[in-house]
Amino acid sequence: MSPEPFDDGWMTREHARLMASGRAPVPWSECTAAALDEGSRARVAALWRARADAERCSVAIFATWAVDLVGAGAEAPFLALVTRAALDEVRHAELFDRLAEAYGAPAAPPSRDLPTMPDDERVPLRWQASREALELSVIGEGFSVALLYDLREHARDPAVRAALAVVLGDEAAHARVGWQWLAHVRADADAPALFAWLQALLPTAFARFEDAVFGADDGAPDDAADEALRAHGACPRARMRALYEALYDTLWRDGLGALGLHLTPRESH
């Protein structure tokens, strides 16, 4: 066997090809991080680093979903889209790491966190894959789409806007495949039992998501009027909460209702 396939140059070129994959380039030289004071730059840098780590966690979660879909007998289109989603998350982590460094964060080794999805050996893998579609794709990626759109609408930095556009396009596809899977399994012979099981899990699924998003400080500014930070990709936590509540009361309530899943009115905060 020729040693050529193991050449470092080939590895670098192939990685670059996969990361680009037809996406528009990001104008890194136009980044306006220097317009911020040192404290604000550090705050934005920490925010992008935290987001990069979150994207790396998503790589592991999508990989888990892909494995479970294989065991669930998923057709090739589902396997292709979910496997591609894991690669997309690698791209997102690299983009956000580069943004963090553009705002002054030092280079750092990748996070080694390995998040886990709930596992229940008492149910078929097809049911487990359906829960993952609900929690990871419909809820998690659905919120991500709304947040990324809002971030891009308020961002003014060219590099931030371009990076967000790349990620937004990917996340919209990630959210859609979850809805497609849940609609697909409605035709299963055991669909009534499956959806009764999912119905019972809904409160816990949303509570777990709320805790992950709002249960810890991720560096987002609390001041909704802080447009200086908004221009560089920050979002007030109050705005994030408003986006979540709007999705809960519209997209999730109506979309899940169309699938036969009843979403109870959310508790006010």
C-alpha positions as protocol buffer text, in pm:
chain_id: "A"
residue {
  index: 1
  type: MET
  ca { x: 0 y: 0 z: 0 }
}
residue {
  index: 2
  type: SER
  ca { x: 129 y: 342 z: -91 }
}
residue {
  index: 3
  type: PRO
  ca { x: 204 y: 568 z: 207 }
}
residue {
  index: 4
  type: GLU
  ca { x: 58 y: 865 z: 16 }
}
residue {
  index: 5
  type: PRO
  ca { x: -290 y: 846 z: 177 }
}
residue {
  index: 6
  type: PHE
  ca { x: -128 y: 900 z: 517 }
}
residue {
  index: 7
  type: ASP
  ca { x: 60 y: 1212 z: 411 }
}
residue {
  index: 8
  type: ASP
  ca { x: -3 y: 1511 z: 643 }
}
residue {
  index: 9
  type: GLY
  ca { x: -51 y: 1738 z: 342 }
}
residue {
  index: 10
  type: TRP
  ca { x: -331 y: 1519 z: 210 }
}
residue {
  index: 11
  type: MET
  ca { x: -496 y: 1515 z: 553 }
}
residue {
  index: 12
  type: THR
  ca { x: -486 y: 1895 z: 574 }
}
residue {
  index: 13
  type: ARG
  ca { x: -625 y: 1940 z: 223 }
}
residue {
  index: 14
  type: GLU
  ca { x: -904 y: 1688 z: 270 }
}
residue {
  index: 15
  type: HIS
  ca { x: -1001 y: 1839 z: 604 }
}
residue {
  index: 16
  type: ALA
  ca { x: -1016 y: 2185 z: 447 }
}
residue {
  index: 17
  type: ARG
  ca { x: -1236 y: 2050 z: 166 }
}
residue {
  index: 18
  type: LEU
  ca { x: -1479 y: 1894 z: 412 }
}
residue {
  index: 19
  type: MET
  ca { x: -1496 y: 2207 z: 626 }
}
residue {
  index: 20
  type: ALA
  ca { x: -1564 y: 2433 z: 326 }
}
residue {
  index: 21
  type: SER
  ca { x: -1809 y: 2200 z: 149 }
}
residue {
  index: 22
  type: GLY
  ca { x: -1959 y: 2469 z: -73 }
}
residue {
  index: 23
  type: ARG
  ca { x: -2018 y: 2720 z: 209 }
}
residue {
  index: 24
  type: ALA
  ca { x: -1944 y: 3089 z: 155 }
}
residue {
  index: 25
  type: PRO
  ca { x: -1604 y: 3195 z: 294 }
}
residue {
  index: 26
  type: VAL
  ca { x: -1582 y: 3400 z: 613 }
}
residue {
  index: 27
  type: PRO
  ca { x: -1403 y: 3739 z: 572 }
}
residue {
  index: 28
  type: TRP
  ca { x: -1175 y: 3702 z: 874 }
}
residue {
  index: 29
  type: SER
  ca { x: -964 y: 4006 z: 779 }
}
residue {
  index: 30
  type: GLU
  ca { x: -1273 y: 4228 z: 819 }
}
residue {
  index: 31
  type: CYS
  ca { x: -1334 y: 4134 z: 1183 }
}
residue {
  index: 32
  type: THR
  ca { x: -1392 y: 4447 z: 1392 }
}
residue {
  index: 33
  type: ALA
  ca { x: -1293 y: 4303 z: 1731 }
}
residue {
  index: 34
  type: ALA
  ca { x: -1044 y: 4588 z: 1778 }
}
residue {
  index: 35
  type: ALA
  ca { x: -1336 y: 4831 z: 1806 }
}
residue {
  index: 36
  type: LEU
  ca { x: -1422 y: 4688 z: 2148 }
}
residue {
  index: 37
  type: ASP
  ca { x: -1249 y: 4772 z: 2473 }
}
residue {
  index: 38
  type: GLU
  ca { x: -1037 y: 4500 z: 2631 }
}
residue {
  index: 39
  type: GLY
  ca { x: -1303 y: 4388 z: 2878 }
}
residue {
  index: 40
  type: SER
  ca { x: -1573 y: 4363 z: 2613 }
}
residue {
  index: 41
  type: ARG
  ca { x: -1342 y: 4172 z: 2380 }
}
residue {
  index: 42
  type: ALA
  ca { x: -1264 y: 3921 z: 2653 }
}
residue {
  index: 43
  type: ARG
  ca { x: -1634 y: 3877 z: 2724 }
}
residue {
  index: 44
  type: VAL
  ca { x: -1717 y: 3813 z: 2359 }
}
residue {
  index: 45
  type: ALA
  ca { x: -1416 y: 3582 z: 2322 }
}
residue {
  index: 46
  type: ALA
  ca { x: -1535 y: 3372 z: 2617 }
}
residue {
  index: 47
  type: LEU
  ca { x: -1884 y: 3354 z: 2467 }
}
residue {
  index: 48
  type: TRP
  ca { x: -1757 y: 3221 z: 2132 }
}
residue {
  index: 49
  type: ARG
  ca { x: -1529 y: 2971 z: 2308 }
}
residue {
  index: 50
  type: ALA
  ca { x: -1822 y: 2839 z: 2511 }
}
residue {
  index: 51
  type: ARG
  ca { x: -2024 y: 2807 z: 2192 }
}
residue {
  index: 52
  type: ALA
  ca { x: -1738 y: 2620 z: 2023 }
}
residue {
  index: 53
  type: ASP
  ca { x: -1728 y: 2372 z: 2311 }
}
residue {
  index: 54
  type: ALA
  ca { x: -2105 y: 2327 z: 2285 }
}
residue {
  index: 55
  type: GLU
  ca { x: -2071 y: 2250 z: 1914 }
}
residue {
  index: 56
  type: ARG
  ca { x: -1809 y: 1985 z: 1989 }
}
residue {
  index: 57
  type: CYS
  ca { x: -2052 y: 1827 z: 2234 }
}
residue {
  index: 58
  type: SER
  ca { x: -2306 y: 1815 z: 1953 }
}
residue {
  index: 59
  type: VAL
  ca { x: -2065 y: 1609 z: 1743 }
}
residue {
  index: 60
  type: ALA
  ca { x: -2083 y: 1331 z: 2002 }
}
residue {
  index: 61
  type: ILE
  ca { x: -2460 y: 1356 z: 2037 }
}
residue {
  index: 62
  type: PHE
  ca { x: -2526 y: 1339 z: 1663 }
}
residue {
  index: 63
  type: ALA
  ca { x: -2285 y: 1046 z: 1637 }
}
residue {
  index: 64
  type: THR
  ca { x: -2484 y: 866 z: 1907 }
}
residue {
  index: 65
  type: TRP
  ca { x: -2808 y: 936 z: 1723 }
}
residue {
  index: 66
  type: ALA
  ca { x: -2657 y: 802 z: 1399 }
}
residue {
  index: 67
  type: VAL
  ca { x: -2554 y: 477 z: 1571 }
}
residue {
  index: 68
  type: ASP
  ca { x: -2901 y: 436 z: 1721 }
}
residue {
  index: 69
  type: LEU
  ca { x: -3060 y: 503 z: 1383 }
}
residue {
  index: 70
  type: VAL
  ca { x: -2856 y: 219 z: 1235 }
}
residue {
  index: 71
  type: GLY
  ca { x: -2990 y: -11 z: 1506 }
}
residue {
  index: 72
  type: ALA
  ca { x: -3338 y: 128 z: 1444 }
}
residue {
  index: 73
  type: GLY
  ca { x: -3328 y: 24 z: 1079 }
}
residue {
  index: 74
  type: ALA
  ca { x: -3334 y: 381 z: 948 }
}
residue {
  index: 75
  type: GLU
  ca { x: -3328 y: 428 z: 574 }
}
residue {
  index: 76
  type: ALA
  ca { x: -3022 y: 572 z: 399 }
}
residue {
  index: 77
  type: PRO
  ca { x: -3150 y: 933 z: 372 }
}
residue {
  index: 78
  type: PHE
  ca { x: -3185 y: 960 z: 751 }
}
residue {
  index: 79
  type: LEU
  ca { x: -2844 y: 804 z: 808 }
}
residue {
  index: 80
  type: ALA
  ca { x: -2684 y: 1037 z: 554 }
}
residue {
  index: 81
  type: LEU
  ca { x: -2837 y: 1354 z: 699 }
}
residue {
  index: 82
  type: VAL
  ca { x: -2763 y: 1271 z: 1062 }
}
residue {
  index: 83
  type: THR
  ca { x: -2408 y: 1158 z: 983 }
}
residue {
  index: 84
  type: ARG
  ca { x: -2356 y: 1480 z: 788 }
}
residue {
  index: 85
  type: ALA
  ca { x: -2487 y: 1675 z: 1088 }
}
residue {
  index: 86
  type: ALA
  ca { x: -2201 y: 1541 z: 1302 }
}
residue {
  index: 87
  type: LEU
  ca { x: -1954 y: 1671 z: 1043 }
}
residue {
  index: 88
  type: ASP
  ca { x: -2137 y: 2004 z: 1033 }
}
residue {
  index: 89
  type: GLU
  ca { x: -2087 y: 2040 z: 1407 }
}
residue {
  index: 90
  type: VAL
  ca { x: -1711 y: 1995 z: 1362 }
}
residue {
  index: 91
  type: ARG
  ca { x: -1726 y: 2285 z: 1115 }
}
residue {
  index: 92
  type: HIS
  ca { x: -1923 y: 2498 z: 1360 }
}
residue {
  index: 93
  type: ALA
  ca { x: -1678 y: 2435 z: 1641 }
}
residue {
  index: 94
  type: GLU
  ca { x: -1388 y: 2542 z: 1418 }
}
residue {
  index: 95
  type: LEU
  ca { x: -1569 y: 2858 z: 1312 }
}
residue {
  index: 96
  type: PHE
  ca { x: -1653 y: 2953 z: 1670 }
}
residue {
  index: 97
  type: ASP
  ca { x: -1302 y: 2873 z: 1791 }
}
residue {
  index: 98
  type: ARG
  ca { x: -1164 y: 3103 z: 1524 }
}
residue {
  index: 99
  type: LEU
  ca { x: -1405 y: 3376 z: 1629 }
}
residue {
  index: 100
  type: ALA
  ca { x: -1295 y: 3332 z: 1990 }
}
residue {
  index: 101
  type: GLU
  ca { x: -933 y: 3373 z: 1885 }
}
residue {
  index: 102
  type: ALA
  ca { x: -1019 y: 3675 z: 1668 }
}
residue {
  index: 103
  type: TYR
  ca { x: -1151 y: 3840 z: 1985 }
}
residue {
  index: 104
  type: GLY
  ca { x: -834 y: 3757 z: 2176 }
}
residue {
  index: 105
  type: ALA
  ca { x: -892 y: 3416 z: 2331 }
}
residue {
  index: 106
  type: PRO
  ca { x: -573 y: 3209 z: 2338 }
}
residue {
  index: 107
  type: ALA
  ca { x: -564 y: 2888 z: 2138 }
}
residue {
  index: 108
  type: ALA
  ca { x: -689 y: 2602 z: 2353 }
}
residue {
  index: 109
  type: PRO
  ca { x: -707 y: 2224 z: 2321 }
}
residue {
  index: 110
  type: PRO
  ca { x: -1050 y: 2096 z: 2222 }
}
residue {
  index: 111
  type: SER
  ca { x: -1291 y: 2016 z: 2501 }
}
residue {
  index: 112
  type: ARG
  ca { x: -1308 y: 1644 z: 2581 }
}
residue {
  index: 113
  type: ASP
  ca { x: -1658 y: 1655 z: 2727 }
}
residue {
  index: 114
  type: LEU
  ca { x: -1864 y: 1359 z: 2616 }
}
residue {
  index: 115
  type: PRO
  ca { x: -2230 y: 1438 z: 2671 }
}
residue {
  index: 116
  type: THR
  ca { x: -2471 y: 1150 z: 2681 }
}
residue {
  index: 117
  type: MET
  ca { x: -2826 y: 1107 z: 2562 }
}
residue {
  index: 118
  type: PRO
  ca { x: -3080 y: 935 z: 2787 }
}
residue {
  index: 119
  type: ASP
  ca { x: -3062 y: 559 z: 2746 }
}
residue {
  index: 120
  type: ASP
  ca { x: -3335 y: 309 z: 2823 }
}
residue {
  index: 121
  type: GLU
  ca { x: -3259 y: -54 z: 2739 }
}
residue {
  index: 122
  type: ARG
  ca { x: -3622 y: -145 z: 2803 }
}
residue {
  index: 123
  type: VAL
  ca { x: -3743 y: 19 z: 2480 }
}
residue {
  index: 124
  type: PRO
  ca { x: -3661 y: -60 z: 2115 }
}
residue {
  index: 125
  type: LEU
  ca { x: -3382 y: 137 z: 1949 }
}
residue {
  index: 126
  type: ARG
  ca { x: -3639 y: 282 z: 1711 }
}
residue {
  index: 127
  type: TRP
  ca { x: -3812 y: 441 z: 2009 }
}
residue {
  index: 128
  type: GLN
  ca { x: -3482 y: 564 z: 2147 }
}
residue {
  index: 129
  type: ALA
  ca { x: -3392 y: 717 z: 1811 }
}
residue {
  index: 130
  type: SER
  ca { x: -3731 y: 889 z: 1815 }
}
residue {
  index: 131
  type: ARG
  ca { x: -3662 y: 1043 z: 2155 }
}
residue {
  index: 132
  type: GLU
  ca { x: -3328 y: 1165 z: 2023 }
}
residue {
  index: 133
  type: ALA
  ca { x: -3506 y: 1316 z: 1723 }
}
residue {
  index: 134
  type: LEU
  ca { x: -3734 y: 1500 z: 1964 }
}
residue {
  index: 135
  type: GLU
  ca { x: -3473 y: 1624 z: 2211 }
}
residue {
  index: 136
  type: LEU
  ca { x: -3170 y: 1680 z: 1990 }
}
residue {
  index: 137
  type: SER
  ca { x: -3327 y: 1785 z: 1663 }
}
residue {
  index: 138
  type: VAL
  ca { x: -3679 y: 1921 z: 1716 }
}
residue {
  index: 139
  type: ILE
  ca { x: -3611 y: 2097 z: 2047 }
}
residue {
  index: 140
  type: GLY
  ca { x: -3235 y: 2159 z: 2054 }
}
residue {
  index: 141
  type: GLU
  ca { x: -3170 y: 2243 z: 1691 }
}
residue {
  index: 142
  type: GLY
  ca { x: -3506 y: 2416 z: 1659 }
}
residue {
  index: 143
  type: PHE
  ca { x: -3405 y: 2661 z: 1931 }
}
residue {
  index: 144
  type: SER
  ca { x: -3061 y: 2696 z: 1775 }
}
residue {
  index: 145
  type: VAL
  ca { x: -3216 y: 2809 z: 1446 }
}
residue {
  index: 146
  type: ALA
  ca { x: -3421 y: 3078 z: 1618 }
}
residue {
  index: 147
  type: LEU
  ca { x: -3125 y: 3197 z: 1825 }
}
residue {
  index: 148
  type: LEU
  ca { x: -2881 y: 3202 z: 1533 }
}
residue {
  index: 149
  type: TYR
  ca { x: -3126 y: 3396 z: 1318 }
}
residue {
  index: 150
  type: ASP
  ca { x: -3166 y: 3652 z: 1597 }
}
residue {
  index: 151
  type: LEU
  ca { x: -2789 y: 3673 z: 1646 }
}
residue {
  index: 152
  type: ARG
  ca { x: -2732 y: 3733 z: 1276 }
}
residue {
  index: 153
  type: GLU
  ca { x: -3004 y: 3998 z: 1258 }
}
residue {
  index: 154
  type: HIS
  ca { x: -2829 y: 4200 z: 1530 }
}
residue {
  index: 155
  type: ALA
  ca { x: -2465 y: 4125 z: 1441 }
}
residue {
  index: 156
  type: ARG
  ca { x: -2272 y: 4392 z: 1253 }
}
residue {
  index: 157
  type: ASP
  ca { x: -1925 y: 4241 z: 1245 }
}
residue {
  index: 158
  type: PRO
  ca { x: -1869 y: 4093 z: 894 }
}
residue {
  index: 159
  type: ALA
  ca { x: -1686 y: 3782 z: 1016 }
}
residue {
  index: 160
  type: VAL
  ca { x: -1949 y: 3710 z: 1280 }
}
residue {
  index: 161
  type: ARG
  ca { x: -2235 y: 3755 z: 1032 }
}
residue {
  index: 162
  type: ALA
  ca { x: -2073 y: 3527 z: 775 }
}
residue {
  index: 163
  type: ALA
  ca { x: -1995 y: 3254 z: 1030 }
}
residue {
  index: 164
  type: LEU
  ca { x: -2348 y: 3270 z: 1166 }
}
residue {
  index: 165
  type: ALA
  ca { x: -2490 y: 3236 z: 815 }
}
residue {
  index: 166
  type: VAL
  ca { x: -2295 y: 2914 z: 760 }
}
residue {
  index: 167
  type: VAL
  ca { x: -2407 y: 2764 z: 1089 }
}
residue {
  index: 168
  type: LEU
  ca { x: -2768 y: 2879 z: 1050 }
}
residue {
  index: 169
  type: GLY
  ca { x: -2803 y: 2701 z: 717 }
}
residue {
  index: 170
  type: ASP
  ca { x: -2672 y: 2377 z: 866 }
}
residue {
  index: 171
  type: GLU
  ca { x: -2883 y: 2393 z: 1182 }
}
residue {
  index: 172
  type: ALA
  ca { x: -3203 y: 2444 z: 984 }
}
residue {
  index: 173
  type: ALA
  ca { x: -3139 y: 2110 z: 811 }
}
residue {
  index: 174
  type: HIS
  ca { x: -3057 y: 1945 z: 1146 }
}
residue {
  index: 175
  type: ALA
  ca { x: -3390 y: 2059 z: 1291 }
}
residue {
  index: 176
  type: ARG
  ca { x: -3586 y: 1948 z: 987 }
}
residue {
  index: 177
  type: VAL
  ca { x: -3459 y: 1590 z: 989 }
}
residue {
  index: 178
  type: GLY
  ca { x: -3597 y: 1537 z: 1340 }
}
residue {
  index: 179
  type: TRP
  ca { x: -3944 y: 1643 z: 1235 }
}
residue {
  index: 180
  type: GLN
  ca { x: -3912 y: 1416 z: 930 }
}
residue {
  index: 181
  type: TRP
  ca { x: -3820 y: 1118 z: 1148 }
}
residue {
  index: 182
  type: LEU
  ca { x: -4111 y: 1166 z: 1387 }
}
residue {
  index: 183
  type: ALA
  ca { x: -4351 y: 1195 z: 1095 }
}
residue {
  index: 184
  type: HIS
  ca { x: -4192 y: 883 z: 944 }
}
residue {
  index: 185
  type: VAL
  ca { x: -4236 y: 661 z: 1250 }
}
residue {
  index: 186
  type: ARG
  ca { x: -4604 y: 751 z: 1278 }
}
residue {
  index: 187
  type: ALA
  ca { x: -4655 y: 478 z: 1018 }
}
residue {
  index: 188
  type: ASP
  ca { x: -4493 y: 212 z: 1239 }
}
residue {
  index: 189
  type: ALA
  ca { x: -4717 y: -67 z: 1364 }
}
residue {
  index: 190
  type: ASP
  ca { x: -4641 y: 27 z: 1725 }
}
residue {
  index: 191
  type: ALA
  ca { x: -4679 y: 402 z: 1668 }
}
residue {
  index: 192
  type: PRO
  ca { x: -4961 y: 444 z: 1926 }
}
residue {
  index: 193
  type: ALA
  ca { x: -4741 y: 297 z: 2199 }
}
residue {
  index: 194
  type: LEU
  ca { x: -4435 y: 490 z: 2081 }
}
residue {
  index: 195
  type: PHE
  ca { x: -4615 y: 824 z: 2081 }
}
residue {
  index: 196
  type: ALA
  ca { x: -4774 y: 755 z: 2418 }
}
residue {
  index: 197
  type: TRP
  ca { x: -4420 y: 698 z: 2548 }
}
residue {
  index: 198
  type: LEU
  ca { x: -4297 y: 1020 z: 2387 }
}
residue {
  index: 199
  type: GLN
  ca { x: -4595 y: 1208 z: 2530 }
}
residue {
  index: 200
  type: ALA
  ca { x: -4498 y: 1100 z: 2881 }
}
residue {
  index: 201
  type: LEU
  ca { x: -4140 y: 1217 z: 2819 }
}
residue {
  index: 202
  type: LEU
  ca { x: -4228 y: 1565 z: 2691 }
}
residue {
  index: 203
  type: PRO
  ca { x: -4218 y: 1751 z: 3027 }
}
residue {
  index: 204
  type: THR
  ca { x: -3881 y: 1601 z: 3116 }
}
residue {
  index: 205
  type: ALA
  ca { x: -3740 y: 1670 z: 2769 }
}
residue {
  index: 206
  type: PHE
  ca { x: -3825 y: 2039 z: 2785 }
}
residue {
  index: 207
  type: ALA
  ca { x: -3715 y: 2070 z: 3147 }
}
residue {
  index: 208
  type: ARG
  ca { x: -3378 y: 1915 z: 3061 }
}
residue {
  index: 209
  type: PHE
  ca { x: -3337 y: 2156 z: 2770 }
}
residue {
  index: 210
  type: GLU
  ca { x: -3427 y: 2459 z: 2981 }
}
residue {
  index: 211
  type: ASP
  ca { x: -3174 y: 2355 z: 3243 }
}
residue {
  index: 212
  type: ALA
  ca { x: -2902 y: 2314 z: 2979 }
}
residue {
  index: 213
  type: VAL
  ca { x: -2968 y: 2653 z: 2820 }
}
residue {
  index: 214
  type: PHE
  ca { x: -3072 y: 2871 z: 3112 }
}
residue {
  index: 215
  type: GLY
  ca { x: -2931 y: 2686 z: 3409 }
}
residue {
  index: 216
  type: ALA
  ca { x: -2576 y: 2818 z: 3379 }
}
residue {
  index: 217
  type: ASP
  ca { x: -2418 y: 3150 z: 3287 }
}
residue {
  index: 218
  type: ASP
  ca { x: -2268 y: 3123 z: 2939 }
}
residue {
  index: 219
  type: GLY
  ca { x: -2129 y: 3477 z: 2929 }
}
residue {
  index: 220
  type: ALA
  ca { x: -2429 y: 3626 z: 2752 }
}
residue {
  index: 221
  type: PRO
  ca { x: -2489 y: 3987 z: 2857 }
}
residue {
  index: 222
  type: ASP
  ca { x: -2788 y: 4050 z: 3079 }
}
residue {
  index: 223
  type: ASP
  ca { x: -2838 y: 4406 z: 2957 }
}
residue {
  index: 224
  type: ALA
  ca { x: -3077 y: 4397 z: 2661 }
}
residue {
  index: 225
  type: ALA
  ca { x: -2959 y: 4744 z: 2557 }
}
residue {
  index: 226
  type: ASP
  ca { x: -2597 y: 4641 z: 2516 }
}
residue {
  index: 227
  type: GLU
  ca { x: -2591 y: 4682 z: 2137 }
}
residue {
  index: 228
  type: ALA
  ca { x: -2211 y: 4703 z: 2137 }
}
residue {
  index: 229
  type: LEU
  ca { x: -2190 y: 4337 z: 2233 }
}
residue {
  index: 230
  type: ARG
  ca { x: -2491 y: 4242 z: 2024 }
}
residue {
  index: 231
  type: ALA
  ca { x: -2299 y: 4366 z: 1718 }
}
residue {
  index: 232
  type: HIS
  ca { x: -2039 y: 4096 z: 1783 }
}
residue {
  index: 233
  type: GLY
  ca { x: -2272 y: 3802 z: 1837 }
}
residue {
  index: 234
  type: ALA
  ca { x: -2385 y: 3827 z: 2199 }
}
residue {
  index: 235
  type: CYS
  ca { x: -2748 y: 3788 z: 2303 }
}
residue {
  index: 236
  type: PRO
  ca { x: -2909 y: 3897 z: 2632 }
}
residue {
  index: 237
  type: ARG
  ca { x: -3038 y: 3607 z: 2835 }
}
residue {
  index: 238
  type: ALA
  ca { x: -3377 y: 3777 z: 2855 }
}
residue {
  index: 239
  type: ARG
  ca { x: -3393 y: 3773 z: 2476 }
}
residue {
  index: 240
  type: MET
  ca { x: -3295 y: 3406 z: 2466 }
}
residue {
  index: 241
  type: ARG
  ca { x: -3575 y: 3329 z: 2709 }
}
residue {
  index: 242
  type: ALA
  ca { x: -3822 y: 3525 z: 2493 }
}
residue {
  index: 243
  type: LEU
  ca { x: -3717 y: 3328 z: 2183 }
}
residue {
  index: 244
  type: TYR
  ca { x: -3764 y: 3001 z: 2370 }
}
residue {
  index: 245
  type: GLU
  ca { x: -4109 y: 3097 z: 2495 }
}
residue {
  index: 246
  type: ALA
  ca { x: -4220 y: 3208 z: 2149 }
}
residue {
  index: 247
  type: LEU
  ca { x: -4109 y: 2873 z: 2001 }
}
residue {
  index: 248
  type: TYR
  ca { x: -4283 y: 2682 z: 2277 }
}
residue {
  index: 249
  type: ASP
  ca { x: -4612 y: 2864 z: 2221 }
}
residue {
  index: 250
  type: THR
  ca { x: -4607 y: 2840 z: 1841 }
}
residue {
  index: 251
  type: LEU
  ca { x: -4379 y: 2604 z: 1649 }
}
residue {
  index: 252
  type: TRP
  ca { x: -4341 y: 2332 z: 1912 }
}
residue {
  index: 253
  type: ARG
  ca { x: -4702 y: 2342 z: 2034 }
}
residue {
  index: 254
  type: ASP
  ca { x: -4851 y: 2338 z: 1685 }
}
residue {
  index: 255
  type: GLY
  ca { x: -4594 y: 2109 z: 1522 }
}
residue {
  index: 256
  type: LEU
  ca { x: -4601 y: 1849 z: 1796 }
}
residue {
  index: 257
  type: GLY
  ca { x: -4978 y: 1877 z: 1807 }
}
residue {
  index: 258
  type: ALA
  ca { x: -4991 y: 1786 z: 1439 }
}
residue {
  index: 259
  type: LEU
  ca { x: -4801 y: 1468 z: 1529 }
}
residue {
  index: 260
  type: GLY
  ca { x: -5046 y: 1386 z: 1806 }
}
residue {
  index: 261
  type: LEU
  ca { x: -4826 y: 1506 z: 2093 }
}
residue {
  index: 262
  type: HIS
  ca { x: -4985 y: 1751 z: 2336 }
}
residue {
  index: 263
  type: LEU
  ca { x: -4761 y: 2021 z: 2477 }
}
residue {
  index: 264
  type: THR
  ca { x: -4891 y: 2156 z: 2806 }
}
residue {
  index: 265
  type: PRO
  ca { x: -4887 y: 2534 z: 2863 }
}
residue {
  index: 266
  type: ARG
  ca { x: -4546 y: 2638 z: 2986 }
}
residue {
  index: 267
  type: GLU
  ca { x: -4496 y: 2768 z: 3337 }
}
residue {
  index: 268
  type: SER
  ca { x: -4434 y: 3141 z: 3355 }
}
residue {
  index: 269
  type: HIS
  ca { x: -4095 y: 3262 z: 3477 }
}
